[in-house]
Amino acid sequence: MRSIGAKRLGSSTRTQDFTTLLAVFCVLMKVTTCRAWHYSGRIATSRQMLSGIGPLLRRKSFIIHPATSTKSRQHISITANAAAEGSRGSAAVAQDLKNSRETQKERQGKLDLNPPRGTRDFYPEDMRTRSWLFELWRQVARDHAFEEYDAPVLESEDLFVRKAGEEVTEQLYNFEDKGGRRVALRPEMTPSLARMVMAKRNGLVMPVKWFSFPQCWRYERMTRGRRREHYQWNMDVWGVSGVEAEAELLSAITTFFKRVGLTAEDVGIKVSSRGVLAEVLAALDVPDAKFSATCVLVDKLEKLPLEAIQGDLTALGLEESVVRRLLDVVQSRDFPSLETAIGAKSTALAQLRQLFEYARAYNFEEWLVLDASVVRGLAYYTGIVFEAFDRKGELRAICGGGRYDKLLETFGGEALPAVGFGFGDAVIMELLESKGLVPSLSLGLDALVFAMEAGLQGIAIRAATSLRAAGLTVDLQLEARKTKWALKHADRLGATYVVIVGPEEVAGCNVRVKEMATGQQHVVAIANLESWISATFTTTSPESAFADSVNRS
């Protein structure tokens, strides 16, 4: 410990003196927060800088305690002189310092076993369910001839920072990396996809039909089905300007719903077009430059009263008559009322009519709901937008998407027609669990092989290896256990068979096989084990179990 000009603080005057001097010191050292009797903070880049503080504090009542250093900063603790005689203030300082050190030791010694707030751990049973969901999504995408892709979760911050007042921009997990670059954990996948398409645009065969399962990060208020990280099923079509692309994507969404057992009575899909608002704003002489920001604000009307965003609308230069006109239009819930609002010759209206005709051909029209109030919250949408919701109204949006023909222009490229959707894992799992539609999934273990004696482990290894080579899922018991324990363990794992390698059976070049479902036991020649098991049942690996559940759905 290094003491600089310590003196007694026994009177109230000296106590006030100390508090004042500490405050002055903190201001001079650009410290923003401190406590009256104890301050611990980062104020210097090296231990040598302490020597510069000495003259300033000479004859003042401080003790400076150097603590651990890092490469980038010096940590110090500044307290009143705890050794002063007859001072209640000094005693308080000593106790405060002691408590602080104890608290620090407790923090260092106790590990928080919970994941960071808003995130999740996936234990094996959770992963089985997640894999089941992803496999359903993957099969639907492949049934529609989409190809899978991926991109880094860490991207340049510029990719996501836009100026239209979107929530996503305000919710970024962003920081400066060690190279001085501004980066962010992706809050959505579409900008990353746009970057990839731009990078190889001249070599891509159109239309591009890609899907992915990105993990996305947003620092937002958590509610039911809303977390700070989640996985999404993304499907996008590039290079198609007509609503045929939207119809194909909606087909994929409704196909998934049907396969998991949901009906149009459980889920609906609101459909609208930003083209409707674009036509109304153009007729009212509102500049195109205000279109995206206006859409973002209109999207908030579903959650907030008009008064809450009136100031933002005014700041955009929208007169009250324009706002009232927009509100009248977005109240439309059927084609006759929408036609009355925007006219029979509307291009946006014609596109919506065409989409509903395609829906009849695909046989998912009953899922669609015309709702002109849906505009979606992302600034880059330009045309038809859609949003799936639960009919009971208990959950937030299940999935959503739309057309974003001009996104590449915002990154300095040439416009390219594009449409896509994002389908989060959190809300759909809430819905499926509430309706009892999530299957109970086991490991899908075909056989457990165990040796009754350590000297027989080699034979057990060869038996397990031959069964695995035949495509079976086999667990090999790795340590000596009693037969009773092995059978209970096999039951917990859901194994179909238990292969017991015992001394009596091995003496005759055999093993004993127990069928867990019936309890029947069979003596099988080691040389015939693979063919015997393969002939008696159909393989049920995890992958085939997921596939079976998909087909049953």
C-alpha positions as CSV (number, residue, x, y, z in Angstrom):
1,M,0.0,0.0,0.0
2,R,1.3,3.5,-0.8
3,S,0.2,6.4,1.4
4,I,0.3,10.0,0.2
5,G,0.2,12.7,2.8
6,A,-2.3,11.0,5.1
7,K,-3.6,12.9,8.1
8,R,-6.3,12.7,10.7
9,L,-10.0,12.9,9.8
10,G,-11.4,13.1,13.3
11,S,-13.8,16.0,13.1
12,S,-16.9,16.7,11.0
13,T,-15.0,19.5,9.4
14,R,-12.3,17.2,8.2
15,T,-14.9,14.7,7.1
16,Q,-16.5,17.4,4.9
17,D,-13.0,18.3,3.8
18,F,-12.3,14.8,2.7
19,T,-15.6,14.5,0.8
20,T,-14.9,17.7,-1.1
21,L,-11.4,16.8,-2.0
22,L,-12.4,13.4,-3.2
23,A,-15.1,15.0,-5.4
24,V,-12.4,17.4,-6.8
25,F,-10.1,14.6,-7.4
26,C,-12.7,12.6,-9.3
27,V,-13.5,15.5,-11.5
28,L,-9.9,16.2,-12.3
29,M,-9.3,12.5,-13.1
30,K,-12.5,12.5,-15.3
31,V,-14.2,9.9,-13.0
32,T,-18.0,10.1,-13.4
33,T,-19.1,8.1,-10.4
34,C,-17.8,7.6,-6.8
35,R,-18.9,7.0,-3.3
36,A,-18.3,9.4,-0.4
37,W,-16.1,7.0,1.5
38,H,-14.8,4.5,-1.0
39,Y,-14.0,4.7,-4.7
40,S,-12.7,2.0,-7.0
41,G,-12.3,2.7,-10.7
42,R,-10.2,2.9,-13.8
43,I,-8.2,6.1,-14.1
44,A,-4.8,5.4,-15.4
45,T,-3.2,3.6,-18.3
46,S,0.0,2.7,-16.4
47,R,1.3,2.5,-12.8
48,Q,3.7,5.4,-13.6
49,M,0.8,7.8,-13.9
50,L,0.3,7.5,-10.2
51,S,3.4,9.7,-9.7
52,G,1.6,12.6,-11.4
53,I,-1.2,12.4,-8.9
54,G,1.1,12.7,-5.9
55,P,1.8,16.5,-6.1
56,L,-1.9,17.1,-6.6
57,L,-2.8,15.1,-3.5
58,R,0.1,16.0,-1.2
59,R,-1.1,17.1,2.2
60,K,-4.5,15.7,1.4
61,S,-6.2,12.9,3.3
62,F,-6.0,10.0,0.8
63,I,-4.5,6.6,0.7
64,I,-4.0,5.1,-2.8
65,H,-4.1,1.3,-3.0
66,P,-2.6,0.0,-6.3
67,A,-4.4,-3.2,-7.3
68,T,-4.1,-5.6,-10.2
69,S,-3.0,-4.2,-13.5
70,T,-4.0,-5.1,-17.0
71,K,-2.2,-4.3,-20.3
72,S,-4.7,-1.5,-21.0
73,R,-5.4,0.1,-17.6
74,Q,-4.5,0.5,-13.9
75,H,-7.1,-0.3,-11.3
76,I,-6.8,1.7,-8.0
77,S,-8.8,2.1,-4.8
78,I,-8.9,5.4,-3.0
79,T,-10.1,5.5,0.6
80,A,-9.9,7.7,3.7
81,N,-7.1,6.9,6.1
82,A,-8.5,4.0,8.1
83,A,-5.7,4.3,10.7
84,A,-6.7,7.7,11.9
85,E,-7.2,7.9,15.6
86,G,-10.6,8.3,17.2
87,S,-12.5,8.7,14.0
88,R,-15.9,7.1,13.4
89,G,-15.5,8.0,9.7
90,S,-12.2,6.1,9.6
91,A,-13.9,3.0,11.0
92,A,-16.7,3.3,8.5
93,V,-14.1,3.5,5.7
94,A,-12.3,0.4,7.0
95,Q,-15.5,-1.6,7.2
96,D,-16.7,-0.5,3.8
97,L,-13.3,-1.5,2.3
98,K,-13.5,-4.9,4.0
99,N,-17.1,-5.5,2.8
100,S,-16.1,-4.5,-0.7
101,R,-13.3,-6.9,-0.8
102,E,-15.5,-9.7,0.6
103,T,-18.1,-9.0,-2.1
104,Q,-15.5,-9.0,-4.8
105,K,-14.2,-12.4,-3.5
106,E,-17.8,-13.8,-3.5
107,R,-18.3,-12.6,-7.1
108,Q,-15.1,-14.2,-8.2
109,G,-15.7,-17.4,-6.4
110,K,-19.3,-18.0,-7.4
111,L,-20.2,-18.8,-11.0
112,D,-23.6,-17.8,-12.3
113,L,-24.9,-21.1,-13.7
114,N,-27.7,-19.4,-15.7
115,P,-27.1,-18.4,-19.4
116,P,-27.0,-14.6,-20.1
117,R,-30.4,-13.0,-19.7
118,G,-32.5,-13.6,-22.8
119,T,-30.5,-16.6,-24.0
120,R,-31.0,-20.4,-23.7
121,D,-29.0,-23.5,-23.1
122,F,-29.9,-26.5,-25.2
123,Y,-29.5,-29.8,-23.3
124,P,-29.7,-33.0,-25.3
125,E,-33.4,-33.3,-24.9
126,D,-33.8,-29.7,-26.0
127,M,-31.6,-30.3,-29.0
128,R,-33.7,-33.3,-30.0
129,T,-36.7,-31.0,-30.2
130,R,-34.8,-28.3,-32.0
131,S,-33.5,-30.8,-34.5
132,W,-37.0,-32.1,-35.1
133,L,-38.2,-28.6,-35.8
134,F,-35.3,-27.7,-38.1
135,E,-35.7,-31.0,-39.9
136,L,-39.3,-30.2,-40.6
137,W,-38.3,-26.8,-41.9
138,R,-35.5,-28.3,-44.0
139,Q,-37.7,-30.9,-45.6
140,V,-40.4,-28.3,-46.5
141,A,-37.7,-26.0,-48.1
142,R,-36.2,-28.9,-50.0
143,D,-39.7,-30.0,-51.2
144,H,-39.9,-26.6,-52.8
145,A,-36.4,-26.9,-54.3
146,F,-34.6,-24.4,-52.1
147,E,-30.9,-24.7,-51.3
148,E,-29.4,-24.2,-47.9
149,Y,-26.8,-21.5,-47.1
150,D,-25.2,-19.8,-44.1
151,A,-23.3,-16.6,-43.2
152,P,-21.2,-15.4,-40.2
153,V,-23.1,-14.4,-37.1
154,L,-20.7,-11.4,-36.7
155,E,-21.1,-8.8,-39.4
156,S,-20.1,-5.2,-40.1
157,E,-22.3,-2.8,-38.2
158,D,-23.0,-0.8,-41.3
159,L,-24.9,-3.7,-42.8
160,F,-27.7,-3.2,-40.2
161,V,-27.7,0.5,-39.4
162,R,-30.4,2.3,-41.3
163,K,-31.9,5.7,-40.8
164,A,-35.7,5.0,-40.9
165,G,-36.3,4.7,-37.1
166,E,-36.4,0.9,-37.1
167,E,-36.4,-0.9,-33.7
168,V,-33.8,-3.4,-35.1
169,T,-31.2,-0.6,-35.4
170,E,-31.7,0.4,-31.8
171,Q,-31.5,-3.2,-30.6
172,L,-28.1,-4.1,-32.0
173,Y,-25.5,-6.0,-30.1
174,N,-22.7,-3.9,-31.5
175,F,-19.2,-3.1,-30.5
176,E,-15.7,-2.2,-31.7
177,D,-13.4,-5.2,-32.2
178,K,-9.7,-5.2,-31.4
179,G,-8.9,-4.0,-34.9
180,G,-11.0,-0.8,-34.4
181,R,-13.8,-2.1,-36.7
182,R,-17.5,-1.5,-35.8
183,V,-19.2,-4.9,-35.8
184,A,-22.5,-6.4,-34.7
185,L,-24.1,-9.7,-34.0
186,R,-26.7,-10.1,-36.7
187,P,-30.3,-9.2,-35.7
188,E,-31.6,-10.6,-39.0
189,M,-30.3,-12.6,-41.9
190,T,-31.6,-10.6,-45.0
191,P,-28.8,-8.0,-45.1
192,S,-26.1,-10.8,-44.9
193,L,-27.9,-12.6,-47.7
194,A,-28.0,-9.4,-49.7
195,R,-24.2,-9.0,-49.2
196,M,-23.7,-12.6,-50.5
197,V,-25.9,-12.1,-53.5
198,M,-24.1,-8.8,-54.4
199,A,-20.7,-10.6,-54.1
200,K,-21.5,-13.2,-56.7
201,R,-24.4,-11.7,-58.6
202,N,-22.9,-12.1,-62.0
203,G,-22.3,-15.8,-61.4
204,L,-25.7,-16.7,-59.9
205,V,-28.3,-18.5,-61.9
206,M,-31.7,-16.8,-61.4
207,P,-34.0,-17.3,-59.7
208,V,-32.0,-17.8,-56.5
209,K,-34.0,-19.9,-54.0
210,W,-32.2,-20.2,-50.7
211,F,-33.0,-21.1,-47.1
212,S,-31.1,-20.9,-43.8
213,F,-31.4,-21.3,-40.0
214,P,-29.5,-18.3,-38.6
215,Q,-29.2,-17.5,-35.0
216,C,-30.2,-13.8,-34.5
217,W,-29.5,-11.4,-31.7
218,R,-31.5,-8.3,-30.5
219,Y,-31.3,-6.5,-27.2
220,E,-35.1,-6.1,-26.7
221,R,-37.6,-6.3,-23.9
222,M,-38.5,-10.0,-23.3
223,T,-42.1,-11.2,-23.4
224,R,-43.7,-14.6,-24.1
225,G,-42.0,-15.9,-27.3
226,R,-39.6,-13.0,-27.4
227,R,-35.9,-13.5,-26.5
228,R,-32.7,-11.7,-27.1
229,E,-31.4,-14.6,-29.2
230,H,-33.4,-16.9,-31.4
231,Y,-33.1,-19.1,-34.4
232,Q,-35.0,-18.4,-37.6
233,W,-36.1,-20.3,-40.7
234,N,-35.4,-18.0,-43.6
235,M,-36.5,-18.6,-47.2
236,D,-35.9,-16.1,-49.9
237,V,-36.4,-15.8,-53.7
238,W,-34.3,-13.4,-55.8
239,G,-34.8,-12.5,-59.4
240,V,-38.6,-12.9,-59.7
241,S,-40.6,-9.7,-59.9
242,G,-44.1,-11.2,-59.9
243,V,-46.2,-12.4,-57.0
244,E,-45.5,-16.0,-58.0
245,A,-42.5,-15.8,-55.6
246,E,-44.7,-14.7,-52.7
247,A,-47.2,-17.5,-53.5
248,E,-44.4,-20.1,-53.4
249,L,-43.2,-18.8,-50.0
250,L,-46.6,-18.8,-48.6
251,S,-47.0,-22.3,-49.8
252,A,-44.0,-23.4,-47.9
253,I,-45.3,-21.7,-44.7
254,T,-48.7,-23.3,-44.9
255,T,-47.2,-26.7,-45.8
256,F,-45.2,-26.6,-42.6
257,F,-48.3,-25.6,-40.5
258,K,-50.2,-28.6,-42.0
259,R,-47.3,-31.0,-41.3
260,V,-47.1,-30.2,-37.6
261,G,-50.9,-30.5,-37.2
262,L,-52.0,-26.8,-37.2
263,T,-55.0,-25.7,-39.2
264,A,-56.4,-22.5,-40.6
265,E,-58.6,-22.3,-37.5
266,D,-55.4,-22.1,-35.4
267,V,-53.3,-19.8,-37.6
268,G,-54.0,-17.0,-40.1
269,I,-51.7,-15.0,-42.4
270,K,-52.4,-11.3,-42.8
271,V,-51.5,-10.0,-46.2
272,S,-51.2,-6.5,-47.5
273,S,-48.9,-4.4,-49.7
274,R,-46.8,-1.4,-49.0
275,G,-47.7,-0.4,-52.6
276,V,-51.0,0.6,-51.2
277,L,-49.4,3.2,-48.9
278,A,-47.0,4.2,-51.7
279,E,-49.9,5.0,-54.0
280,V,-51.8,7.0,-51.3
281,L,-48.7,9.0,-50.3
282,A,-48.0,9.7,-54.0
283,A,-51.5,11.0,-54.5
284,L,-51.1,13.3,-51.5
285,D,-47.7,14.6,-52.9
286,V,-45.7,13.2,-50.1
287,P,-42.0,12.8,-51.3
288,D,-40.7,9.2,-51.9
289,A,-37.9,9.9,-49.4
290,K,-40.4,9.8,-46.6
291,F,-42.0,6.5,-47.6
292,S,-39.9,4.0,-45.6
293,A,-40.0,6.1,-42.4
294,T,-43.7,6.5,-42.8
295,C,-44.2,2.8,-43.1
296,V,-42.2,2.1,-40.0
297,L,-44.4,4.5,-38.0
298,V,-47.6,3.1,-39.4
299,D,-46.4,-0.4,-38.4
300,K,-46.3,0.9,-34.8
301,L,-50.0,1.8,-34.8
302,E,-50.9,-1.8,-34.1
303,K,-49.1,-1.5,-30.7
304,L,-49.4,2.2,-29.9
305,P,-52.2,4.8,-30.1
306,L,-51.9,7.5,-32.7
307,E,-51.1,10.1,-30.1
308,A,-47.9,8.2,-29.2
309,I,-46.4,8.6,-32.6
310,Q,-48.0,11.9,-33.6
311,G,-44.9,13.8,-32.9
312,D,-42.8,11.5,-35.1
313,L,-45.3,11.9,-37.9
314,T,-45.2,15.7,-37.5
315,A,-41.4,15.6,-37.6
316,L,-41.6,13.9,-40.9
317,G,-43.7,16.8,-42.2
318,L,-46.9,14.8,-42.6
319,E,-49.9,17.0,-42.1
320,E,-52.9,15.8,-40.1
321,S,-55.0,15.4,-43.3
322,V,-52.4,13.0,-44.7
323,V,-52.3,11.0,-41.5
324,R,-56.1,10.7,-41.4
325,R,-56.1,9.5,-45.0
326,L,-53.5,6.8,-44.3
327,L,-55.5,5.7,-41.3
328,D,-58.7,5.4,-43.4
329,V,-56.9,3.2,-46.0
330,V,-55.2,0.9,-43.5
331,Q,-58.6,0.0,-42.0
332,S,-59.5,-1.9,-45.1
333,R,-60.2,-5.6,-44.5
334,D,-61.6,-6.8,-47.8
335,F,-61.2,-6.1,-51.5
336,P,-64.3,-4.0,-52.0
337,S,-63.3,-1.6,-49.2
338,L,-59.7,-1.5,-50.4
339,E,-60.8,-0.8,-54.0
340,T,-63.0,2.1,-52.7
341,A,-60.0,3.5,-50.8
342,I,-57.4,3.4,-53.6
343,G,-59.3,2.9,-56.8
344,A,-60.0,-0.1,-59.1
345,K,-56.9,0.7,-61.3
346,S,-54.4,0.3,-58.4
347,T,-51.4,-1.8,-59.3
348,A,-51.0,-2.9,-55.6
349,L,-54.6,-4.0,-55.6
350,A,-54.1,-6.0,-58.8
351,Q,-51.1,-7.8,-57.3
352,L,-53.1,-8.7,-54.1
353,R,-55.9,-10.1,-56.2
354,Q,-53.4,-12.2,-58.2
355,L,-51.9,-13.5,-55.0
356,F,-55.2,-14.7,-53.7
357,E,-55.9,-16.4,-57.0
358,Y,-52.7,-18.3,-56.7
359,A,-53.6,-19.2,-53.1
360,R,-56.7,-20.9,-54.4
361,A,-54.6,-22.9,-56.9
362,Y,-52.2,-23.9,-54.1
363,N,-55.1,-24.7,-51.8
364,F,-54.1,-22.4,-48.9
365,E,-56.5,-19.5,-49.5
366,E,-58.4,-20.2,-46.2
367,W,-55.2,-19.3,-44.4
368,L,-55.0,-15.8,-45.8
369,V,-56.6,-12.6,-44.4
370,L,-56.5,-9.3,-46.3
371,D,-55.5,-6.6,-43.8
372,A,-54.2,-3.3,-45.1
373,S,-52.8,-2.3,-41.7
374,V,-49.9,-4.8,-42.0
375,V,-46.8,-3.0,-43.3
376,R,-44.1,-4.8,-41.2
377,G,-41.4,-2.8,-39.3
378,L,-38.4,-3.1,-41.5
379,A,-37.7,-0.1,-43.7
380,Y,-36.5,-2.1,-46.8
381,Y,-39.9,-3.7,-47.7
382,T,-41.3,-2.3,-50.9
383,G,-44.4,-4.4,-52.0
384,I,-46.5,-7.3,-50.7
385,V,-46.0,-8.0,-47.0
386,F,-47.4,-10.8,-44.8
387,E,-47.5,-11.9,-41.2
388,A,-48.7,-15.1,-39.6
389,F,-50.6,-14.9,-36.3
390,D,-52.4,-17.2,-33.9
391,R,-56.2,-16.8,-34.1
392,K,-56.6,-16.7,-30.4
393,G,-54.4,-13.6,-30.2
394,E,-52.3,-14.9,-27.3
395,L,-48.9,-14.7,-29.1
396,R,-46.9,-12.2,-31.1
397,A,-46.4,-12.7,-34.8
398,I,-45.4,-16.3,-35.7
399,C,-43.5,-15.3,-38.8
400,G,-43.5,-12.5,-41.4
401,G,-41.9,-11.3,-44.5
402,G,-42.4,-9.5,-47.8
403,R,-40.9,-8.0,-50.9
404,Y,-37.7,-5.9,-50.8
405,D,-36.8,-5.1,-54.4
406,K,-34.6,-2.1,-53.6
407,L,-32.4,-3.5,-50.8
408,L,-29.3,-3.9,-52.9
409,E,-29.5,-0.2,-53.9
410,T,-29.1,0.8,-50.2
411,F,-25.7,-1.0,-50.3
412,G,-24.6,0.6,-53.5
413,G,-25.7,-2.1,-55.9
414,E,-28.3,-2.4,-58.7
415,A,-31.8,-3.2,-57.7
416,L,-32.8,-6.9,-57.9
417,P,-36.3,-8.2,-57.2
418,A,-36.4,-10.2,-54.0
419,V,-38.9,-11.5,-51.5
420,G,-38.5,-13.6,-48.3
421,F,-39.6,-14.4,-44.8
422,G,-38.2,-15.0,-41.3
423,F,-39.9,-17.7,-39.1
424,G,-38.6,-17.7,-35.5
425,D,-38.3,-20.8,-33.4
426,A,-39.6,-19.3,-30.1
427,V,-43.1,-18.4,-30.9
428,I,-44.0,-21.5,-33.0
429,M,-42.7,-23.8,-30.2
430,E,-44.9,-21.9,-27.7
431,L,-47.9,-22.5,-30.0
432,L,-47.1,-26.2,-30.7
433,E,-46.5,-26.9,-27.0
434,S,-49.8,-25.2,-26.0
435,K,-51.6,-27.5,-28.4
436,G,-49.8,-30.7,-27.5
437,L,-48.2,-31.0,-31.0
438,V,-44.6,-31.4,-29.9
439,P,-43.7,-35.2,-30.0
440,S,-41.7,-36.9,-27.2
441,L,-38.4,-37.7,-28.9
442,S,-35.9,-40.3,-27.6
443,L,-32.3,-40.8,-28.6
444,G,-33.5,-43.4,-31.1
445,L,-31.0,-46.0,-29.8
446,D,-31.1,-49.3,-31.6
447,A,-28.9,-51.3,-29.3
448,L,-26.8,-51.1,-26.1
449,V,-23.8,-53.4,-26.1
450,F,-22.0,-54.3,-22.8
451,A,-19.5,-56.8,-21.5
452,M,-20.1,-58.5,-18.2
453,E,-16.4,-58.8,-17.5
454,A,-13.5,-56.4,-18.3
455,G,-11.7,-59.2,-20.2
456,L,-14.7,-59.4,-22.7
457,Q,-14.6,-55.7,-23.6
458,G,-12.7,-56.3,-26.8
459,I,-15.5,-58.7,-28.1
460,A,-18.1,-56.1,-27.1
461,I,-16.2,-53.4,-29.1
462,R,-16.1,-55.6,-32.2
463,A,-19.8,-56.4,-31.8
464,A,-20.7,-52.6,-31.5
465,T,-18.4,-51.7,-34.4
466,S,-20.1,-54.3,-36.7
467,L,-23.6,-53.1,-35.8
468,R,-22.6,-49.4,-36.4
469,A,-21.1,-50.4,-39.8
470,A,-24.6,-51.8,-40.6
471,G,-26.1,-48.3,-40.0
472,L,-27.4,-48.9,-36.5
473,T,-27.3,-46.5,-33.6
474,V,-25.3,-48.3,-30.9
475,D,-24.2,-47.3,-27.5
476,L,-21.2,-49.2,-26.1
477,Q,-21.0,-49.5,-22.3
478,L,-17.6,-48.0,-21.5
479,E,-17.1,-49.2,-17.9
480,A,-17.8,-52.3,-15.9
481,R,-21.4,-52.4,-14.6
482,K,-23.8,-55.1,-13.3
483,T,-26.3,-56.5,-15.7
484,K,-29.2,-55.0,-13.8
485,W,-27.8,-51.5,-14.1
486,A,-27.1,-52.0,-17.8
487,L,-30.7,-53.0,-18.5
488,K,-32.1,-50.0,-16.6
489,H,-29.7,-47.8,-18.5
490,A,-30.9,-49.2,-21.8
491,D,-34.5,-48.6,-20.8
492,R,-33.7,-45.0,-19.9
493,L,-32.1,-44.5,-23.3
494,G,-35.0,-46.1,-25.1
495,A,-32.8,-48.9,-26.6
496,T,-34.6,-51.5,-28.7
497,Y,-32.0,-54.2,-28.0
498,V,-29.4,-55.0,-25.3
499,V,-26.5,-57.1,-26.5
500,I,-25.0,-58.9,-23.5
501,V,-21.4,-60.2,-23.9
502,G,-21.1,-62.8,-21.1
503,P,-18.5,-65.5,-20.5
504,E,-20.9,-68.5,-21.0
505,E,-22.1,-67.1,-24.3
506,V,-18.7,-66.2,-25.6
507,A,-17.4,-69.7,-24.8
508,G,-19.8,-70.9,-27.5
509,C,-19.0,-67.9,-29.8
510,N,-22.4,-66.4,-29.0
511,V,-23.9,-63.3,-27.4
512,R,-27.2,-62.9,-25.7
513,V,-29.7,-60.4,-27.2
514,K,-32.6,-59.0,-25.1
515,E,-35.6,-57.4,-26.8
516,M,-36.5,-54.5,-24.4
517,A,-40.1,-54.2,-25.6
518,T,-41.1,-57.9,-24.9
519,G,-38.4,-59.0,-22.6
520,Q,-37.6,-62.0,-24.8
521,Q,-33.9,-63.1,-25.0
522,H,-32.1,-64.8,-27.8
523,V,-28.7,-66.5,-28.1
524,V,-27.2,-65.3,-31.4
525,A,-23.9,-66.3,-33.0
526,I,-21.4,-63.5,-32.9
527,A,-20.8,-63.9,-36.6
528,N,-24.5,-63.6,-37.4
529,L,-25.3,-60.7,-34.9
530,E,-25.4,-58.0,-37.6
531,S,-27.6,-59.8,-40.0
532,W,-29.9,-61.1,-37.2
533,I,-30.6,-57.7,-35.7
534,S,-30.9,-56.0,-39.2
535,A,-33.5,-58.6,-40.2
536,T,-35.7,-58.3,-37.1
537,F,-36.5,-54.6,-37.1
538,T,-36.3,-51.4,-39.1
539,T,-33.5,-49.0,-38.2
540,T,-34.7,-46.1,-36.1
541,S,-31.8,-43.7,-36.0
542,P,-32.5,-40.1,-34.8
543,E,-32.5,-38.9,-38.4
544,S,-35.0,-41.5,-39.5
545,A,-37.1,-40.9,-36.3
546,F,-37.3,-37.2,-37.3
547,A,-38.2,-38.1,-40.8
548,D,-40.9,-40.6,-39.6
549,S,-42.4,-37.8,-37.4
550,V,-42.4,-35.5,-40.4
551,N,-44.1,-38.0,-42.6
552,R,-46.7,-38.8,-39.9
553,S,-47.4,-35.1,-39.6
